[in-house]
Amino acid sequence: MMAESSVIVVTGIGTGIGKTVATGLLGRYLLGQGKRVITQKLVQTGCTGLAEDILVHRTLMGQDIQPEDRQGLTCPYVFAKACSPHLAASLAGQEIAPEVLRQATGTLATQYDMVLLEGAGGLYVPLTEELTFLDYLEQEAYPLIVVSTPRLGSINHTLSVLELARNRGLTVLGIIYNRSQESDPVIAEDSAQVFSRYLKRYGHHDCVIDLFGVEEYIRQQRKLDFNQLFRLDR
């Protein structure tokens, strides 16, 4: 049994936290389970042409570029300036239209079992002058997977995301705990326990899954197991 929504958002506690790798590996896992899955990113800044993060997803999933990538469905907005989406759009003489995002995701959702939607930055990233990514997610009521790390400051940022989601009526399916960088094992284990407690406190799913380096999964054949997030066996 899949998660109820066919669209799941992969967000994080900030930029450079591992969302892109996590999204690609989640897609790889679902493909291995026989699911028809595609990844999406609403907006990419700092590049031109095909969205760089989508290309990373395809590599990690062992796929070629998909027709939907070339059609712009998997990333409706790509801007050259590496900055906040609302500013990048303004500098390009454009404005991000929520309906364009909504239609692209809806089209993908009719063609695939699952759409993994990677966020840009964190929840409070502004898409327009009046709309944040969090506002948009609240409108769409998509469930979330949150990417976090053991590094210093992560507890504060992670618990803030969990509380924000609860306050906006959003469900967190679990936390992907990015342990690809070396960290103090005592801090790492304690942080994981804190995350677990607060997932339960805020009414989310109590699921914290370790994520290690990409090489371990791709070249060393370490088993990917995200079943707790998707509950495929229920």
Secondary structure as UniProt FT lines:
FT   STRAND          7..12
FT   TURN            15..16
FT   HELIX           19..32
FT   TURN            33..34
FT   STRAND          37..41
FT   STRAND          43..45
FT   HELIX           52..61
FT   HELIX           67..70
FT   TURN            71..72
FT   STRAND          77..79
FT   HELIX           85..91
FT   TURN            92..93
FT   HELIX           98..111
FT   STRAND          114..118
FT   TURN            123..124
FT   HELIX           133..140
FT   STRAND          144..148
FT   TURN            152..153
FT   HELIX           154..167
FT   TURN            168..169
FT   STRAND          172..178
FT   HELIX           185..201
FT   TURN            202..203
FT   STRAND          208..211
FT   HELIX           214..218
FT   HELIX           227..230
FT   TURN            232..233
//
